[in-house]
């Protein structure tokens, strides 16, 4: 039976300290930080350590985020090589 690949979930509230623009708009970099945290969690579950995150294949910001919003991210490892992992 094949080893089941891990999944992870993060839910975070964006605070006033996350707002960098007028109208309490949060920078896209904060969204990428959350995804980085999610990838770290997946690496911990699969490899037992933090690992290194090499690249994003595609990023699209579909909606603005504001201080006070909740952000949720779900991820999973979809394939694993000897030294690489592919996540969605």
C-alpha positions as CSV (number, residue, x, y, z in Angstrom):
1,X,0.0,0.0,0.0
2,X,1.4,3.4,-1.0
3,X,2.2,5.9,1.8
4,X,-0.5,8.5,2.2
5,X,0.9,12.0,1.5
6,X,0.2,14.6,4.2
7,X,-2.2,17.5,4.2
8,X,-2.2,20.6,6.3
9,X,-4.6,23.5,7.1
10,X,-3.9,27.0,8.5
11,X,-6.4,29.6,9.6
12,X,-5.2,33.0,10.6
13,X,-6.7,36.4,11.4
14,X,-5.1,39.3,9.8
15,X,-4.5,42.2,12.3
16,X,-3.9,45.9,12.0
17,X,-0.1,45.2,12.1
18,X,-0.5,43.3,8.7
19,X,-2.0,46.3,6.9
20,X,0.5,48.2,4.8
21,X,-1.7,50.3,2.6
22,X,-4.6,52.8,2.9
23,X,-7.9,51.4,3.8
24,X,-6.3,48.6,5.9
25,X,-5.3,46.7,2.8
26,X,-2.9,43.8,3.4
27,X,0.1,43.3,1.1
28,X,0.2,40.1,-1.1
29,X,3.4,39.2,0.6
30,X,1.4,38.3,3.7
31,X,-0.5,35.7,1.7
32,X,2.8,34.3,0.5
33,X,4.0,34.1,4.1
34,X,0.9,32.0,5.0
35,X,1.6,29.7,2.1
36,X,5.2,29.4,3.2
37,X,4.1,28.4,6.7
38,X,1.8,25.8,5.2
39,X,4.6,24.3,3.1
40,X,6.8,24.2,6.3
41,X,4.0,22.3,8.1
42,X,3.8,19.8,5.2
43,X,7.6,19.3,5.2
44,X,7.5,18.7,9.0
45,X,4.8,16.1,8.6
46,X,6.5,14.3,5.7
47,X,10.2,14.7,6.4
48,X,10.4,15.5,10.1
49,X,12.2,18.8,9.5
50,X,11.5,22.2,7.9
51,X,13.2,21.6,4.6
52,X,13.7,24.3,2.0
53,X,11.1,25.9,-0.2
54,X,12.5,26.5,-3.7
55,X,9.8,28.0,-5.9
56,X,6.2,28.9,-6.5
57,X,4.9,27.6,-9.8
58,X,2.0,30.1,-10.0
59,X,0.5,32.8,-7.9
60,X,-2.8,34.7,-8.5
61,X,-4.3,37.2,-6.1
62,X,-8.0,37.0,-6.8
63,X,-9.4,39.1,-3.9
64,X,-7.9,41.9,-1.7
65,X,-7.4,41.2,2.0
66,X,-7.9,43.6,4.8
67,X,-7.0,43.9,8.5
68,X,-9.6,41.9,10.4
69,X,-10.1,39.3,7.6
70,X,-9.6,35.6,8.3
71,X,-7.4,33.7,5.8
72,X,-7.5,29.9,5.4
73,X,-5.0,27.8,3.5
74,X,-5.2,24.1,2.7
75,X,-2.3,22.3,1.2
76,X,-1.2,18.8,0.4
77,X,1.9,17.1,-1.0
78,X,0.9,15.6,-4.3
79,X,4.2,13.9,-5.2
80,X,7.5,13.2,-3.6
81,X,10.8,12.5,-5.2
82,X,14.2,11.7,-3.5
83,X,14.9,15.4,-2.9
84,X,11.8,17.2,-4.0
85,X,8.1,17.6,-3.1
86,X,5.3,19.0,-5.2
87,X,2.5,20.7,-3.3
88,X,-0.9,22.1,-4.1
